[in-house]
Amino acid sequence: MKSHDPALLQRLAETVGTPFWIYDAGLLRERIGEIRELTDLPGVQARFAMKACPATKVLREMAGAGIWIDAVSGNEVLRALHAGHAAGMEPPVICFTADVFRDNALEVVLEHGVLPNIGSPGMIDELARAGYRGKVSLRINPGFGHGHVNSCDTGGPSSKHGIWHEDAGEAAERAAAAGMTVVMLHAHIGSGPQFEELLENLGRLAELFAGMVPLFPGLEAVSLGGGIPHNYRDAGAKVPLGRLKELFGQAQARLSEAAGREVRVEIEPGRYYVAPTCTLVTRVTDVKRTQTNEKGAGAVFAMVDAGFVDLVRPAMYGSWHGISVVGREGGGETEAVVVAGPLCESGDVFTRDDAELIQPRELPKLAAGDLLAIRDAGAYGYAMSSNYNSIGRAPQLWLEPDGSVTQISRRETVEDILKAETEERI
Ligand SMILES: Cc1ncc(COP(=O)(O)O)c(C=O)c1O
């Protein structure tokens, strides 16, 4: 893969400094191609859950490939429009999914006519008070589902998302009384740790929605959400997309039969498009040790200049990301090391899981100056980065298959961090 080329990464590190993100446009196009093939069925449409990676460059690739958008804030809708996705509902290229209208969300929905996908019954009244009449989608909590970790569970009694499935009829009446037509039913049940479980849950969801069809005479579409998994531990492992395609085709036929007219089936993966397409490159600044004592075992710490302000997934969910030493992928003498970042936070560790704060990783013996590539960082990577510790976000670079590289966002400065501060009296 070109974006793993050691000479290129060394050169880029010297040019823009570390850490930096590098996207592989060729790989992104391959993943988009796979989803297009997966949804190449009559009445089946793919969206991109843009929260996974909202860079304009990525959104433009999606627009060019005819992939629609799932946006989750007013500003995400505006970013999708900025990247060239169409406003309006004919067809509803941008769908706005939320459990809460925050900031400009309501205004943006009204102004640009994007389809609101309502996750809480009171949002129907909020829309009505704002003067909205027309098409809506309902996000349903189907009562089951399984995230990749418990904190990502998106269906079931403990999930905050959506309208409880047994309350769907009441929500339909509330919407009708407010002059709104429910044109879509939606649920996102998460990918779960097992593919078989995902298939089973998606089939169950389609069946649940088929049973609800009589409540919604204006129904045009059903969204089965995102959640196509990416195997972080074995990036080469193939997800059996053919089996999903079969399921989507069957769901489309079943729902259309239940409705007595064509019902569109939508999916909205995020991670699958982008996870493997970006690498976070960071430099080792030092290697230090602690010694075993009565509190526990000593460890070797490779200190690096990236932290959870850049990639928060390990600190937040205990997620595993492959790490390689640039230019030393071939091996050599190895050592178990903890890879830790610059933040004034003990949890700023990349080699951990959800139970253990440190989980040393066997890597070629490291020294200050080495470059590390943290793999599969394209989904919920830069998108979740922050300015904590007043560290500016690292630059994002974009590599084309011809080898050309563009900087698509620069390193943030203190001026960027200070620019929203005011002394305005209220
Ligand atoms: C409503 C909704 N749709 C789609 C997604 C995308 O999920 P994934 O990136 O796992 O495909 C999410 C993720 O949490 C979501 O909440």
PDBQT file of the ligand as one rigid body, heavy atoms in Angstrom, charges set to zero:
ROOT
HETATM    1  C1  LIG A 501     -27.327   6.379  13.352  1.00  0.00    +0.000 C 
HETATM    2  C2  LIG A 501     -26.024   5.790  12.954  1.00  0.00    +0.000 A 
HETATM    3  N1  LIG A 501     -25.840   5.432  11.683  1.00  0.00    +0.000 NA
HETATM    4  C3  LIG A 501     -24.674   4.929  11.247  1.00  0.00    +0.000 A 
HETATM    5  C4  LIG A 501     -23.610   4.766  12.102  1.00  0.00    +0.000 A 
HETATM    6  C5  LIG A 501     -22.324   4.235  11.551  1.00  0.00    +0.000 C 
HETATM    7  O1  LIG A 501     -21.876   3.092  12.188  1.00  0.00    +0.000 OA
HETATM    8  P1  LIG A 501     -20.561   2.382  11.653  1.00  0.00    +0.000 P 
HETATM    9  O2  LIG A 501     -19.514   3.415  11.548  1.00  0.00    +0.000 OA
HETATM   10  O3  LIG A 501     -20.256   1.344  12.667  1.00  0.00    +0.000 OA
HETATM   11  O4  LIG A 501     -20.918   1.793  10.317  1.00  0.00    +0.000 OA
HETATM   12  C6  LIG A 501     -23.757   5.103  13.446  1.00  0.00    +0.000 A 
HETATM   13  C7  LIG A 501     -22.644   4.923  14.377  1.00  0.00    +0.000 C 
HETATM   14  O5  LIG A 501     -22.697   4.992  15.561  1.00  0.00    +0.000 OA
HETATM   15  C8  LIG A 501     -25.003   5.631  13.898  1.00  0.00    +0.000 A 
HETATM   16  O6  LIG A 501     -25.197   5.984  15.180  1.00  0.00    +0.000 OA
ENDROOT
TORSDOF 0
